[in-house]
């Protein structure tokens, strides 16, 4: 299983597992989710003024528990204290930094919910995962995968998990169908991308995802402009979550059919200026300019001429020149949005059916 911690998000800790990528079954991934879940400490609501900062980016709780900040909880704490961490503490010693953080915490009147991991081994400190509103109620990965195991384990047998990535702020699960489909000889595996954050980084979502075997590119499509599942983090009954997941998995083949029509049409849509199209596609502040230029260069090398071609150049850059799963997710999403927004289907009856592609939303 590929479980990675990107350098810009988890530089302070090693990967949980290393080795070559291999396809994993649902049960394999569930076991990994269960292992992480066992490390969690009970959530605790505390007054921020009762916390104390120690040297080494450590926070001491009122009960004496010491938790090391990770990249995400450090970012959240900086936001709460009104500081940009690296710039504010650029010329301070560890003791000065701890003193200034503690002073600012003492002045706050808020209470927050803390989420944390227990120490990996005796003598280690635990890990402060998140600093959240007291009312925040996460839909943890274990609930999602337990619901899937209970309700759709048979349907999930057709899938294998290509990639599982864990960062300080989110988890990404890319599952692909074991059976491929051919698009004019191009072998593709339809599937889904499940992204979640137990720490307030993003909502629970499932998107249609495609894997191109020849180059290992991924692509996310929101056919009809709709996601397969989207749920913000708040209280949800188990039965409601189970029902939503059953509907989502059951509707995937219908969404894949719509996606195949869209991809086929994209192969025949000529793009006069691929570099300009990529520039417009990736006109987003979160996308580094270097990656935009890389994608443009790949389009030249690959002699991209169609909408399908330039999307492949973008998603190739997302995989070959990038290790951050958050950025890869964004690139694959933007590439899919480009196709949905720009590819026009000649078959008007089918085009209208895209608007009827089901989306599973959970409102209670």
C-alpha positions in Angstrom: 0.0 0.0 0.0 1.3 3.4 -0.9 0.9 5.6 2.2 2.8 8.8 1.9 3.3 12.0 4.0 4.3 14.8 1.6 7.3 16.9 2.6 5.3 20.1 2.7 2.7 18.7 5.0 4.3 16.1 7.2 8.0 16.8 7.1 8.4 16.0 10.8 7.4 12.4 10.6 8.2 9.4 8.4 5.8 7.5 6.2 3.6 5.0 8.1 4.5 2.4 5.4 6.9 2.3 2.6 7.7 0.1 -0.4 6.4 -0.3 -4.0 2.9 0.5 -4.8 0.5 -2.5 -5.1 -3.2 -2.8 -5.4 -4.9 -3.4 -2.1 -8.3 -4.9 -1.3 -11.0 -3.1 0.7 -10.2 -5.3 3.7 -6.5 -4.3 3.5 -7.4 -0.7 3.6 -10.0 -1.2 6.3 -7.3 -2.8 8.5 -5.1 0.3 8.0 -8.0 2.6 8.9 -8.6 0.6 12.0 -5.0 0.8 13.0 -5.0 4.5 12.8 -8.3 4.7 14.7 -6.9 2.8 17.6 -4.2 5.5 18.1 -6.8 8.2 18.7 -7.2 9.8 22.1 -10.7 10.8 23.2 -11.6 14.3 22.0 -11.2 16.9 24.8 -12.7 20.4 25.0 -10.4 22.9 26.9 -10.1 26.6 27.6 -7.2 27.8 25.4 -6.0 30.0 28.4 -5.4 26.8 30.3 -2.8 25.5 27.7 0.9 26.0 28.0 3.4 26.0 25.2 6.7 24.2 25.7 9.9 24.2 23.7 9.9 22.1 20.5 6.4 22.9 19.3 4.7 21.1 22.2 1.4 22.0 24.0 0.8 20.9 27.6 -2.8 20.3 28.5 -4.3 21.1 31.9 -4.1 17.4 32.9 -0.4 17.4 32.1 -0.6 15.6 28.8 2.0 16.9 26.3 1.1 16.9 22.6 3.4 17.8 19.7 2.0 20.1 17.1 1.9 18.7 13.5 1.8 20.9 10.4 -2.0 21.2 10.5 -2.5 21.9 14.2 0.4 24.4 14.0 -1.4 26.2 11.2 -4.7 26.2 13.1 -3.0 27.5 16.3 -1.2 30.3 14.3 -4.6 31.4 12.9 -6.2 31.4 16.3 -3.3 33.5 17.7 -3.3 35.9 14.7 0.2 35.1 13.5 2.0 33.7 10.5 4.1 31.1 12.2 7.4 31.0 10.3 7.5 34.8 9.8 6.5 35.7 13.4 9.1 33.4 15.0 11.8 33.8 12.4 14.4 35.2 14.8 13.3 33.7 18.1 14.8 31.0 20.2 12.7 27.9 21.2 12.2 29.2 24.7 11.2 32.7 23.5 8.8 31.0 21.1 7.2 28.9 23.8 6.9 31.9 26.1 5.2 34.1 23.4 2.7 31.4 22.5 1.8 30.8 26.2 1.4 34.5 26.7 -1.0 34.8 23.8 -2.9 31.7 24.9 -3.4 33.2 28.3 -5.2 36.2 26.8 -7.8 34.1 24.9 -11.3 33.4 26.2 -12.3 30.7 23.7 -12.7 27.0 24.3 -11.7 24.5 21.6 -12.0 20.8 20.9 -8.7 19.0 20.7 -8.2 15.9 18.6 -5.0 13.9 19.2 -3.1 10.7 18.7 -1.6 8.7 21.5 2.2 8.3 21.6 3.6 5.8 19.1 5.8 4.2 21.9 6.6 4.6 25.5 8.5 7.9 26.2 7.2 9.6 23.1 4.7 12.5 23.1 1.3 12.3 21.6 0.4 14.3 18.5 -2.0 17.2 18.5 -4.0 16.6 15.3 -6.5 19.5 15.3 -7.9 22.5 17.2 -11.6 22.8 16.4 -14.8 24.4 17.5 -16.4 22.6 20.4 -19.4 21.7 18.3 -17.3 20.2 15.5 -18.4 16.6 14.9 -16.3 14.7 12.4 -17.4 11.8 10.2 -14.3 9.8 10.9 -12.8 7.4 8.3 -13.6 4.4 10.5 -17.3 5.3 10.4 -17.2 5.5 6.6 -15.3 2.3 6.1 -17.3 0.4 8.7 -20.5 1.5 6.9 -19.1 0.4 3.6 -18.1 -3.0 5.1 -21.6 -3.5 6.5 -23.7 -2.3 3.5 -21.7 -2.6 0.3 -18.9 -5.1 0.8 -20.0 -7.3 -2.0 -20.1 -4.4 -4.5 -16.6 -3.3 -3.3 -15.1 -6.6 -4.3 -14.9 -5.3 -7.9 -12.5 -2.5 -6.7 -8.9 -2.4 -5.7 -7.3 0.5 -4.0 -4.5 2.0 -6.0 -3.4 4.7 -3.6 -4.0 5.5 0.1 -2.4 8.7 1.3 -2.5 10.2 4.8 -1.5 13.8 5.6 -1.9 15.9 8.7 -5.1 17.4 7.3 -6.8 14.8 5.1 -6.9 11.3 3.8 -7.2 10.2 0.2 -8.4 6.8 -1.1 -8.3 6.1 -4.8 -10.1 2.9 -5.7 -10.3 1.5 -9.3 -12.4 -1.1 -10.9 -10.4 -4.3 -11.5 -12.0 -4.4 -15.0 -10.8 -1.9 -17.5 -12.7 -0.3 -20.4 -11.2 0.7 -23.8 -11.4 4.1 -25.3 -10.1 3.7 -28.9 -7.5 1.3 -27.5 -6.6 3.5 -24.5 -7.1 1.3 -21.4 -8.9 3.0 -18.6 -10.0 1.9 -15.2 -13.0 3.8 -13.7 -13.3 4.1 -10.0 -13.7 6.7 -7.2 -11.7 9.1 -5.1 -12.8 9.3 -1.5 -11.3 12.3 0.4 -12.0 13.1 4.0 -10.7 15.2 6.8 -11.2 14.3 10.5 -9.5 17.5 11.5 -11.5 20.3 9.8 -9.5 20.4 6.5 -12.3 19.4 4.1 -15.7 17.8 3.8 -16.3 14.1 3.1 -16.5 13.7 -0.6 -16.5 10.9 -3.3 -15.8 11.8 -6.9 -15.7 9.7 -10.1 -12.0 8.9 -10.7 -10.3 7.5 -13.8 -7.0 5.7 -14.0 -5.1 5.6 -17.4 -3.0 2.5 -17.4 -0.4 3.5 -20.0 0.9 6.4 -18.0 -0.7 6.0 -14.5 -2.5 9.3 -14.8 -5.6 10.0 -12.7 -8.5 12.2 -13.5 -11.6 13.2 -11.6 -14.9 14.0 -13.4 -18.0 15.7 -12.0 -20.3 14.6 -14.8 -23.2 17.0 -15.0 -21.3 19.2 -12.6 -22.2 17.0 -9.7 -20.1 15.1 -7.2 -20.9 11.5 -6.4 -21.2 12.3 -2.6 -20.6 15.5 -0.6 -21.2 15.9 3.1 -19.9 18.6 5.5 -18.8 17.5 8.9 -21.6 17.6 11.4 -23.7 15.0 13.3 -25.1 12.3 11.1 -27.0 9.1 12.1 -25.3 5.9 11.1 -28.3 4.7 9.1 -28.3 7.9 7.1 -24.6 7.6 6.4 -25.0 3.9 5.4 -27.9 4.8 3.0 -25.9 7.6 1.4 -22.9 5.3 0.7 -25.2 2.5 -0.7 -26.7 5.0 -3.2 -23.3 6.4 -4.1 -21.7 3.1 -4.9 -24.8 1.8 -6.7 -24.9 4.9 -9.0 -21.2 4.8 -10.0 -21.7 2.7 -13.1 -24.3 5.2 -14.5 -21.9 8.0 -13.8 -19.0 6.2 -15.5 -21.1 5.7 -18.6 -21.7 9.4 -18.8 -18.0 10.0 -18.1 -17.0 7.7 -21.0 -19.1 9.6 -23.4 -17.5 12.8 -22.2 -13.9 11.4 -22.6 -14.7 10.1 -26.0 -16.0 13.5 -27.2 -12.9 15.1 -25.7 -10.7 13.0 -28.0 -12.3 14.7 -31.0 -12.3 18.3 -29.7 -9.3 20.0 -31.2 -7.6 22.7 -29.2 -5.8 25.4 -31.3 -3.6 26.7 -28.5 -2.9 24.0 -25.9 -0.5 26.1 -23.8 -3.2 28.9 -23.5 -5.8 26.3 -22.6 -3.6 24.8 -19.8 -2.9 28.3 -18.5 -6.6 29.0 -18.3 -7.4 25.6 -16.8 -4.9 26.0 -14.0 -5.6 29.7 -13.3 -5.8 29.0 -9.6 -3.8 30.5 -6.8 -3.1 27.1 -5.2 -1.3 25.8 -8.3 2.5 26.6 -8.4 3.6 28.2 -11.6 6.3 25.6 -12.0 3.7 22.9 -12.4 1.8 25.0 -14.9 4.9 25.3 -17.0 5.7 21.6 -16.6 2.2 20.7 -17.9 2.6 23.1 -20.8 6.0 21.6 -21.7 4.6 18.1 -21.6 1.8 19.1 -24.0 4.5 20.2 -26.4 6.5 17.0 -26.0 3.4 14.8 -26.3 2.1 16.9 -29.3 -1.2 17.4 -27.6 -3.9 18.6 -30.0 -7.2 17.6 -28.4 -8.9 18.4 -25.1 -8.2 14.8 -24.0 -4.5 15.2 -24.8 -4.0 18.4 -22.8 -5.9 17.0 -19.8 -3.4 14.0 -19.9 -0.5 16.5 -19.9 -1.9 18.2 -16.8 -2.6 15.0 -14.9 0.8 13.6 -15.9 2.4 16.6 -14.4 0.3 16.0 -11.3 1.8 12.6 -10.9 5.4 12.8 -12.2 6.4 16.2 -10.9 4.5 16.3 -7.6 4.2 14.3 -4.4 1.6 16.4 -2.6 -1.7 14.6 -2.6 -3.6 17.8 -1.9 -2.1 19.4 -5.0 -2.6 16.2 -7.1 -6.3 16.2 -6.1 -6.6 19.8 -7.1 -5.0 19.3 -10.5 -7.1 16.2 -11.3 -10.2 18.1 -10.3 -9.4 21.1 -12.4 -8.6 18.9 -15.4 -12.0 17.2 -15.0 -13.8 20.6 -14.7 -12.2 21.7 -17.9 -13.6 18.8 -19.8 -17.1 19.2 -18.2 -17.1 22.9 -19.1 -15.7 22.8 -22.6 -16.6 19.5 -24.2 -19.9 19.7 -26.0 -21.7 16.4 -26.9 -23.3 16.1 -30.3 -25.9 13.7 -29.1 -28.3 16.2 -27.5 -30.4 13.5 -25.8 -27.3 12.2 -24.1 -26.0 15.6 -23.3 -29.3 16.4 -21.5 -28.9 13.1 -19.6 -25.7 14.5 -18.0 -27.8 17.0 -16.2 -29.7 14.1 -14.7 -26.7 12.2 -13.5 -27.4 11.5 -9.8 -25.5 13.1 -6.9 -25.8 11.8 -3.4 -26.2 14.7 -0.9 -26.8 14.3 2.8 -28.7 17.0 4.5 -29.4 15.6 7.9 
